[in-house]
Amino acid sequence: AVARQMVFHSPHLMRHFFMVQRVFLGPVQVERQEFDFGFVVPGSTNTFEQVVDADEDMVPLDQLSGHLVVETQLWDKDLFLASC
């Protein structure tokens, strides 16, 4: 299993906060997920946690190592906020 936690704080109101995550294996996008957080209260601190359990059909680690790229984008509706 792989677990991650994201803690975010915003001094500003966000009406439709969401995250887009794209996963690439080499140059090929193999996964795309959107996580909708919705309304964010100004001045609040929020936590998002996710656990992904391995499947027996997953790509072996030796094939992923050095070839896997995860891109995360943060948005408030149509306003791009950040990417990593």
C-alpha positions as CSV (number, residue, x, y, z in Angstrom):
1,A,0.0,0.0,0.0
2,V,1.0,3.6,-0.6
3,A,-0.2,6.3,1.7
4,R,-0.1,10.1,1.3
5,Q,-1.3,13.0,3.3
6,M,-1.7,16.6,2.1
7,V,-2.3,19.4,4.6
8,F,-3.2,22.8,3.1
9,H,-4.0,26.2,4.5
10,S,-5.6,29.1,2.7
11,P,-6.1,32.6,4.0
12,H,-8.5,33.1,1.1
13,L,-12.0,31.7,0.3
14,M,-12.0,29.0,-2.4
15,R,-15.3,28.2,-3.9
16,H,-14.3,25.0,-5.8
17,F,-10.9,23.7,-4.8
18,F,-9.8,20.5,-6.5
19,M,-6.6,18.6,-7.4
20,V,-5.7,16.8,-10.6
21,Q,-3.2,14.1,-10.4
22,R,-1.6,12.6,-13.5
23,V,0.8,9.6,-13.5
24,F,3.2,8.9,-16.3
25,L,5.2,5.8,-16.9
26,G,8.0,7.2,-19.2
27,P,6.2,9.4,-21.7
28,V,2.9,7.6,-21.4
29,Q,0.1,8.9,-19.1
30,V,-1.2,5.8,-17.4
31,E,-3.6,7.3,-14.8
32,R,-5.5,10.5,-14.2
33,Q,-7.6,11.3,-11.1
34,E,-9.5,14.3,-9.9
35,F,-10.1,15.0,-6.2
36,D,-12.8,17.5,-5.4
37,F,-12.5,19.3,-2.1
38,G,-15.3,21.9,-2.8
39,F,-15.6,25.0,-0.6
40,V,-12.7,26.0,1.5
41,V,-13.3,28.3,4.5
42,P,-10.8,31.3,4.6
43,G,-8.2,30.8,7.3
44,S,-8.8,27.1,7.6
45,T,-6.4,24.2,7.7
46,N,-7.5,21.1,5.9
47,T,-6.1,17.5,5.6
48,F,-6.5,15.1,2.7
49,E,-5.4,11.5,3.2
50,Q,-5.4,8.6,0.7
51,V,-4.3,5.0,0.9
52,V,-3.9,3.0,-2.3
53,D,-3.6,-0.8,-1.9
54,A,-1.5,-2.7,-4.4
55,D,-3.2,-5.0,-6.9
56,E,-1.6,-8.2,-8.1
57,D,-1.7,-6.9,-11.7
58,M,0.4,-3.8,-10.9
59,V,3.7,-3.1,-12.7
60,P,6.7,-4.5,-10.8
61,L,8.7,-2.0,-8.8
62,D,11.9,-2.7,-10.9
63,Q,10.1,-1.5,-14.0
64,L,8.7,1.6,-12.2
65,S,11.9,2.7,-10.6
66,G,13.3,5.8,-12.4
67,H,10.4,5.8,-14.9
68,L,7.4,7.0,-12.8
69,V,6.4,10.7,-12.7
70,V,3.5,12.0,-10.7
71,E,2.2,15.5,-11.5
72,T,-0.2,17.2,-9.1
73,Q,-2.1,20.4,-10.0
74,L,-4.2,22.5,-7.6
75,W,-7.1,24.6,-8.9
76,D,-9.8,26.8,-7.6
77,K,-12.4,26.3,-10.3
78,D,-10.7,27.8,-13.4
79,L,-7.9,29.5,-11.5
80,F,-4.6,27.5,-11.6
81,L,-2.9,27.7,-8.1
82,A,0.2,25.4,-8.2
83,S,1.8,22.3,-9.6
84,C,4.4,19.9,-8.4
